[in-house]
Amino acid sequence: MTEAMIQECIDACLDCVAACEACATACLSEPDIDMMRACIRLDRDCADVCALTARLLMRGSDLHMQACALCASACEACAAECGQHHHDHCQRCAQACRRCADICRKMAA
């Protein structure tokens, strides 16, 4: 695993944190908020897991492979939920989650 691969994963995780936080915040303003509850919960969970994964990667933790595997799973779940909604913020979040999941899966392998 190269330094460039680690940095790419950190960047993807941090991008995903931002997308998930933005999506959760925007979902709170949607008129159909009851339909957005699962999305908001997954956005928040995914953002937390991505932030933890980025921190573990930054410090060179021995737990980085397990964190990347968990992060990929969280991102996949969030992408699946967000991808069901037509809102732009959900679509942007789903895209960031899919990218992060792909990179984290490679890191966890």
Backbone as ProteinMPNN parsed JSONL, in Angstrom:
{"seq_chain_A": "MTEAMIQECIDACLDCVAACEACATACLSEPDIDMMRACIRLDRDCADVCALTARLLMRGSDLHMQACALCASACEACAAECGQHHHDHCQRCAQACRRCADICRKMAA", "coords_chain_A": {"N_chain_A": [[0.847, -1.169, 0.0], [0.673, 2.089, -0.96], [1.762, 5.457, -0.155], [0.323, 7.265, -1.678], [-2.024, 5.823, -2.218], [-3.097, 5.608, 0.34], [-3.537, 8.317, 0.903], [-5.411, 8.911, -1.09], [-7.562, 7.413, -0.181], [-8.063, 8.608, 2.312], [-8.808, 11.165, 1.403], [-11.129, 10.486, -0.07], [-12.74, 9.527, 1.986], [-13.033, 11.858, 3.566], [-14.294, 13.546, 1.727], [-16.653, 12.15, 1.501], [-17.659, 12.363, 4.099], [-18.293, 15.118, 4.111], [-20.242, 15.189, 2.051], [-22.221, 13.5, 3.097], [-22.92, 14.832, 5.479], [-23.9, 17.233, 4.409], [-26.052, 16.239, 2.95], [-27.684, 15.096, 4.974], [-28.342, 17.404, 6.419], [-29.703, 18.888, 4.442], [-31.818, 17.139, 3.962], [-33.326, 17.454, 6.255], [-34.736, 19.718, 5.733], [-36.521, 19.049, 3.811], [-39.872, 18.734, 2.556], [-41.096, 16.271, 2.777], [-40.18, 14.889, 5.101], [-40.596, 12.619, 6.682], [-40.24, 10.54, 4.912], [-37.566, 10.658, 4.625], [-36.175, 9.818, 6.812], [-34.658, 7.377, 7.149], [-32.63, 7.887, 5.367], [-31.398, 10.147, 6.512], [-30.479, 9.044, 8.94], [-28.67, 7.068, 7.991], [-26.919, 8.731, 6.576], [-25.739, 10.158, 8.706], [-24.565, 8.066, 10.218], [-22.798, 7.034, 8.306], [-21.155, 9.259, 7.811], [-19.892, 9.468, 10.31], [-18.483, 7.009, 10.456], [-16.824, 7.244, 8.214], [-15.289, 9.484, 8.963], [-13.945, 8.472, 11.215], [-12.486, 6.416, 9.971], [-10.822, 7.896, 8.25], [-9.28, 9.257, 10.177], [-7.966, 7.094, 11.446], [-6.468, 6.126, 9.315], [-4.831, 8.355, 8.866], [-3.218, 8.342, 11.135], [-1.882, 6.007, 10.848], [-2.854, 3.617, 11.923], [-3.045, 0.246, 13.129], [-5.504, -0.796, 12.807], [-6.582, -0.024, 10.44], [-7.36, -1.566, 8.174], [-9.626, -3.024, 8.991], [-11.253, -0.869, 9.62], [-11.54, 0.3, 7.097], [-12.976, -1.714, 5.789], [-15.392, -1.69, 7.254], [-16.125, 0.937, 6.698], [-16.535, 0.834, 3.923], [-18.799, -0.825, 3.866], [-20.668, 0.775, 5.268], [-20.768, 2.972, 3.555], [-21.78, 1.779, 1.228], [-24.352, 1.042, 2.085], [-25.43, 3.558, 2.645], [-25.251, 4.77, 0.118], [-27.033, 3.166, -1.313], [-29.479, 3.797, -0.075], [-29.624, 6.655, -0.371], [-29.528, 6.802, -3.13], [-32.072, 6.119, -3.894], [-33.606, 8.357, -3.739], [-34.763, 11.374, -5.285], [-33.662, 13.853, -4.907], [-31.145, 16.338, -5.435], [-29.072, 16.593, -3.537], [-29.108, 14.1, -2.351], [-28.398, 12.46, -4.496], [-25.8, 13.41, -5.027], [-24.588, 12.67, -2.643], [-24.88, 9.874, -2.727], [-23.201, 9.319, -4.888], [-20.671, 10.139, -3.878], [-20.481, 8.348, -1.775], [-20.419, 5.865, -3.119], [-17.977, 6.081, -4.484], [-16.187, 6.294, -2.312], [-16.666, 3.837, -1.054], [-15.708, 2.037, -3.011], [-12.945, 2.664, -3.054], [-12.249, 2.191, -0.377], [-12.812, -0.566, -0.192], [-10.76, -1.614, -1.762], [-8.582, -0.894, -0.185], [-9.045, -2.437, 2.058], [-8.638, -4.968, 1.201]], "CA_chain_A": [[0.0, 0.0, 0.0], [1.519, 3.267, -1.111], [1.306, 6.694, 0.484], [-0.696, 7.845, -2.564], [-3.264, 5.071, -2.008], [-3.611, 6.008, 1.651], [-4.055, 9.685, 0.781], [-6.634, 8.846, -1.896], [-8.624, 6.89, 0.679], [-8.37, 9.676, 3.266], [-9.553, 12.196, 0.669], [-12.467, 9.961, -0.383], [-13.486, 9.492, 3.25], [-13.376, 13.224, 3.962], [-15.305, 14.007, 0.767], [-17.896, 11.466, 1.84], [-18.157, 13.017, 5.316], [-18.914, 16.388, 3.712], [-21.456, 14.906, 1.274], [-23.224, 12.93, 4.006], [-23.397, 15.896, 6.375], [-24.715, 18.149, 3.602], [-27.293, 15.54, 2.615], [-28.51, 15.006, 6.18], [-28.845, 18.749, 6.708], [-30.698, 19.232, 3.423], [-32.989, 16.275, 4.162], [-34.129, 18.008, 7.342], [-35.554, 20.802, 5.18], [-37.44, 18.524, 2.803], [-41.25, 18.676, 3.05], [-41.454, 14.869, 3.034], [-39.122, 14.458, 6.019], [-40.846, 11.253, 7.143], [-39.663, 9.637, 3.915], [-36.122, 10.87, 4.605], [-35.582, 9.418, 8.093], [-33.606, 6.367, 6.951], [-31.539, 8.575, 4.678], [-30.71, 10.982, 7.501], [-29.755, 8.153, 9.866], [-27.523, 6.484, 7.294], [-25.973, 9.823, 6.323], [-25.009, 10.449, 9.944], [-23.717, 6.91, 10.527], [-21.744, 6.957, 7.3], [-20.224, 10.362, 8.069], [-19.088, 9.125, 11.487], [-17.565, 5.917, 10.113], [-15.821, 7.798, 7.293], [-14.389, 10.349, 9.733], [-13.087, 7.585, 12.001], [-11.575, 5.737, 9.049], [-9.811, 8.876, 7.832], [-8.363, 9.489, 11.304], [-7.131, 5.904, 11.632], [-5.504, 6.118, 8.21], [-3.876, 9.448, 9.077], [-2.259, 8.008, 12.181], [-1.231, 4.738, 10.536], [-3.343, 2.619, 12.868], [-3.107, -1.154, 12.714], [-6.916, -1.125, 12.583], [-7.069, 0.637, 9.223], [-8.026, -2.487, 7.241], [-10.967, -3.271, 9.511], [-12.007, 0.382, 9.475], [-11.875, 0.459, 5.676], [-14.043, -2.668, 5.471], [-16.613, -1.137, 7.839], [-16.446, 2.155, 5.956], [-17.104, 0.424, 2.639], [-20.161, -1.306, 4.128], [-21.5, 1.931, 5.61], [-20.935, 3.768, 2.336], [-22.671, 1.051, 0.322], [-25.715, 1.159, 2.613], [-25.854, 4.95, 2.466], [-25.434, 4.99, -1.321], [-28.265, 2.485, -1.722], [-30.622, 4.587, 0.405], [-29.646, 7.977, -1.018], [-29.778, 6.606, -4.548], [-33.514, 5.955, -4.116], [-34.266, 9.662, -3.662], [-34.522, 12.204, -6.469], [-33.043, 15.129, -4.537], [-29.748, 16.495, -5.871], [-28.148, 16.325, -2.428], [-29.058, 12.642, -2.175], [-27.639, 11.894, -5.612], [-24.387, 13.749, -4.797], [-24.141, 11.844, -1.524], [-24.757, 8.496, -3.219], [-22.001, 9.257, -5.725], [-19.501, 10.202, -2.992], [-20.456, 7.092, -1.02], [-19.97, 4.782, -4.004], [-16.541, 6.276, -4.715], [-15.492, 5.963, -1.073], [-16.785, 2.387, -0.86], [-14.785, 1.372, -3.942], [-11.564, 2.878, -2.612], [-12.069, 1.497, 0.904], [-12.758, -2.016, -0.449], [-9.396, -1.907, -2.226], [-7.678, -0.754, 0.961], [-9.32, -3.512, 3.014], [-8.299, -6.27, 0.592]], "C_chain_A": [[0.898, 1.24, 0.0], [0.929, 4.463, -0.358], [0.204, 7.354, -0.354], [-2.044, 7.14, -2.392], [-3.918, 5.465, -0.682], [-4.236, 7.397, 1.56], [-5.341, 9.72, -0.04], [-7.81, 8.377, -1.044], [-9.033, 7.935, 1.721], [-9.224, 10.743, 2.587], [-10.977, 11.742, 0.353], [-13.335, 9.924, 0.871], [-13.932, 10.89, 3.662], [-14.398, 13.846, 3.012], [-16.67, 13.412, 1.104], [-18.5, 12.047, 3.12], [-18.916, 14.287, 4.938], [-20.226, 16.156, 2.967], [-22.57, 14.376, 2.172], [-23.787, 13.99, 4.945], [-24.297, 16.875, 5.624], [-26.064, 17.518, 3.271], [-28.221, 15.475, 3.827], [-29.132, 16.355, 6.517], [-29.933, 19.151, 5.717], [-31.969, 18.402, 3.591], [-33.907, 16.82, 5.252], [-35.051, 19.129, 6.872], [-36.549, 20.327, 4.132], [-38.853, 18.434, 3.377], [-41.694, 17.254, 3.404], [-40.438, 14.23, 3.982], [-39.341, 13.033, 6.54], [-40.244, 10.224, 6.194], [-38.133, 9.679, 3.937], [-35.428, 10.359, 5.867], [-34.45, 8.407, 7.937], [-32.387, 6.996, 6.292], [-30.717, 9.399, 5.672], [-29.889, 10.12, 8.45], [-28.512, 7.558, 9.208], [-26.481, 7.537, 6.945], [-25.106, 10.067, 7.554], [-24.081, 9.301, 10.32], [-22.527, 6.846, 9.582], [-20.706, 8.055, 7.524], [-19.321, 10.04, 9.255], [-18.063, 8.04, 11.178], [-16.465, 6.42, 9.179], [-14.814, 8.674, 8.029], [-13.429, 9.514, 10.57], [-12.054, 6.908, 11.111], [-10.471, 6.677, 8.595], [-8.802, 9.114, 8.948], [-7.438, 8.3, 11.529], [-6.082, 5.795, 10.535], [-4.434, 7.187, 8.406], [-2.812, 9.086, 10.105], [-1.56, 6.674, 11.947], [-1.615, 3.616, 11.481], [-3.319, 1.215, 12.27], [-4.544, -1.596, 12.42], [-7.454, -0.582, 11.265], [-7.788, -0.313, 8.265], [-9.453, -2.796, 7.694], [-11.838, -2.027, 9.363], [-12.432, 0.586, 8.027], [-12.992, -0.495, 5.261], [-15.385, -2.17, 6.011], [-17.071, 0.094, 7.068], [-17.086, 1.809, 4.608], [-18.546, -0.049, 2.821], [-21.112, -0.157, 4.437], [-21.787, 2.773, 4.373], [-21.881, 3.092, 1.35], [-24.125, 1.163, 0.776], [-26.259, 2.569, 2.392], [-26.116, 5.251, 0.99], [-26.733, 4.356, -1.809], [-29.495, 3.285, -1.298], [-30.717, 5.925, -0.321], [-29.986, 7.866, -2.505], [-31.245, 6.435, -4.894], [-34.257, 7.291, -4.176], [-33.849, 10.54, -4.832], [-33.785, 13.506, -6.162], [-31.577, 15.173, -4.975], [-28.773, 16.159, -4.757], [-28.032, 14.831, -2.162], [-28.231, 11.992, -3.281], [-26.145, 12.191, -5.472], [-23.804, 12.885, -3.683], [-23.935, 10.4, -1.975], [-23.497, 8.335, -4.057], [-20.733, 9.267, -4.867], [-19.359, 8.906, -2.203], [-19.962, 5.931, -1.882], [-18.466, 4.876, -4.256], [-15.745, 5.859, -3.472], [-15.528, 4.457, -0.82], [-15.805, 1.638, -1.752], [-13.344, 1.48, -3.463], [-11.3, 2.14, -1.305], [-12.013, -0.021, 0.727], [-11.358, -2.422, -0.906], [-8.402, -1.852, -1.075], [-7.84, -1.915, 1.946], [-8.893, -4.88, 2.496], [-6.882, -6.712, 0.939]], "O_chain_A": [[1.766, 1.4, 0.859], [-0.243, 4.468, 0.018], [-0.735, 7.932, 0.194], [-3.09, 7.789, -2.418], [-5.135, 5.632, -0.6], [-5.331, 7.627, 2.075], [-6.259, 10.474, 0.279], [-8.922, 8.888, -1.175], [-10.222, 8.122, 1.979], [-10.241, 11.173, 3.132], [-11.923, 12.517, 0.491], [-14.521, 10.25, 0.824], [-15.08, 11.085, 4.062], [-15.274, 14.593, 3.449], [-17.699, 14.08, 1.006], [-19.718, 12.205, 3.215], [-20.041, 14.505, 5.388], [-21.213, 16.846, 3.219], [-23.729, 14.762, 2.021], [-24.994, 14.038, 5.178], [-25.332, 17.296, 6.14], [-27.096, 18.189, 3.308], [-29.411, 15.767, 3.714], [-30.312, 16.434, 6.86], [-30.966, 19.693, 6.11], [-33.073, 18.906, 3.386], [-35.126, 16.664, 5.178], [-36.034, 19.45, 7.539], [-37.337, 21.122, 3.621], [-39.024, 18.098, 4.549], [-42.575, 17.068, 4.244], [-39.902, 13.16, 3.696], [-38.374, 12.32, 6.81], [-39.791, 9.163, 6.624], [-37.48, 8.828, 3.334], [-34.206, 10.462, 5.975], [-33.388, 8.573, 8.538], [-31.249, 6.668, 6.628], [-29.487, 9.347, 5.665], [-28.732, 10.432, 8.731], [-27.432, 7.548, 9.799], [-25.283, 7.265, 7.012], [-23.884, 10.17, 7.45], [-22.933, 9.533, 10.701], [-21.391, 6.631, 10.007], [-19.505, 7.799, 7.433], [-18.121, 10.307, 9.212], [-16.908, 8.138, 11.59], [-15.3, 6.057, 9.342], [-13.617, 8.613, 7.75], [-12.235, 9.81, 10.631], [-10.877, 6.837, 11.464], [-9.303, 6.289, 8.56], [-7.599, 9.167, 8.694], [-6.246, 8.484, 11.776], [-4.941, 5.415, 10.795], [-3.258, 6.945, 8.138], [-1.651, 9.471, 9.971], [-0.734, 6.256, 12.759], [-0.792, 2.759, 11.802], [-3.542, 1.023, 11.075], [-4.76, -2.662, 11.844], [-8.653, -0.67, 11.003], [-8.74, 0.099, 7.604], [-10.376, -2.826, 6.88], [-13.017, -2.122, 9.021], [-13.56, 0.999, 7.763], [-13.859, -0.127, 4.469], [-16.395, -2.22, 5.31], [-18.263, 0.27, 6.815], [-18.07, 2.431, 4.209], [-19.416, 0.288, 2.018], [-22.232, -0.119, 3.927], [-22.911, 3.232, 4.17], [-22.693, 3.759, 0.709], [-25.024, 1.356, -0.043], [-27.413, 2.743, 2.0], [-27.097, 5.915, 0.655], [-27.448, 4.941, -2.623], [-30.442, 3.432, -2.072], [-31.78, 6.283, -0.828], [-30.652, 8.737, -3.065], [-31.632, 6.587, -6.053], [-35.406, 7.345, -4.614], [-32.717, 10.459, -5.309], [-33.332, 14.187, -7.082], [-30.863, 14.173, -4.895], [-27.755, 15.51, -4.999], [-26.962, 14.35, -1.786], [-27.452, 11.075, -3.02], [-25.313, 11.331, -5.761], [-22.666, 12.426, -3.773], [-22.926, 9.78, -1.639], [-22.803, 7.324, -3.949], [-19.818, 8.481, -5.112], [-18.247, 8.423, -1.987], [-19.174, 5.106, -1.421], [-17.766, 3.863, -4.243], [-14.743, 5.152, -3.58], [-14.523, 3.871, -0.415], [-15.142, 0.705, -1.298], [-12.608, 0.493, -3.468], [-10.244, 1.528, -1.141], [-11.25, -0.693, 1.42], [-10.836, -3.454, -0.483], [-7.485, -2.67, -1.0], [-6.874, -2.324, 2.592], [-8.796, -5.838, 3.263], [-6.446, -7.78, 0.508]]}, "name": "protein", "num_of_chains": 1, "seq": "MTEAMIQECIDACLDCVAACEACATACLSEPDIDMMRACIRLDRDCADVCALTARLLMRGSDLHMQACALCASACEACAAECGQHHHDHCQRCAQACRRCADICRKMAA"}
